[in-house]
Amino acid sequence: MDRLRVISFSAHDAASNMALDEAIARAVGAGASPPTLRLYGWDPPAVSIGYFQEVEGEVDMDFCEANGIGVVRRLTGGGAVLHTRGELTYSLAVSDRDPAVPQDVQGSYMKICAPFVSALRELGASACFRPINDIEVGGRKVSGSAQTRRFGAVLQHGTILLDIDERLLCALRAKMEKLRERGITGHAQRVTTLRRELGRRVSHGELSRAVKRQFKEQFGCKLDAGRPTSGELCSAPSLAERYRSVEWLFRR
Amino acid sequence: MVERSVSRKVKGGKLVKVTVRSEGGRIAEVRITGDFFAHPEEGLEQVERELRGATVSEVRKTVESATGGVTLVGLKREDIIEMVEECLE
């Protein structure tokens, strides 16, 4: 990986975010686009569920509808995630033949998470990678990632919690069960945010800049500020339609 | 038609649920859900398809051959076999 296209932070609805990640992964896998790091957010807030999850078991659909929270099934496995505005999400798409990313799944999570671990440390948080796919600070999860290998590409996306809107946690059924079991402190014991760890607000921009610096250093590549290509932008809307469809959401 | 589900928190902390619908001891449908990973993802769906028609004694062989080219992360092949068998017992 000599050059990495970086698409700067912007917020979109859930289906558009998943569609753009897929459109980019398809273009990168086909050799039409360079390796790409995209930084983004969610507006409105949304729950994403893993490819293999059952939507009914994971998401309180009534709560989501009443509160304007989007719900989307990801292309990647893993668990249900609540995406609020206090979150930085990333996606990295590289060719599956690119030696910068190990073929071994566990090794590739570690390699791709490493710049995020370093970026968090740069900001003052004692972050470390926790296999399979988490980043923790002080034993609490601050970031989770998920990966798929399709279209000739490796696509990994993940979140870093800057802050959390705890009122919206009711959207996640499993999390609510755990909260009831352990009392309301349960979530706070397992998950943390940068705001809590650092005692200050960290902006999307501040974290994004640290992440970009670390990618440049650790992958030894040039960063090109870029945008989605017209090809990617053309294919995204039809992919978004699939992500919005009832068939896709309820397929498991 | 009998439907049974088994849930398990597997090593590594992933939560897996297997639901089997069967008739006369033969699998009509299997669904494996949870927060694990499978590469390629369609490989796991292929396992579900190939299990249709299997009896409890055929589960191991079927899962072993169908998962040959699938990399499972956060879920072991053995978990699938045990959970499907348990649903049929």
Interface residues (C-beta under 8 A of the other chain):
Chain A: G50 Y51 F52 Q53 E54 G57 L75 T76 G77 G78 G79 A80 V105 Q106 I132 A146 Q147 T148 R149 R150 A174 R252
Chain B: G12 L15 K17 R31 I32 T33 G34 D35 F36 F37 A38 H39 P40 E41 L44 T71 V73 G74
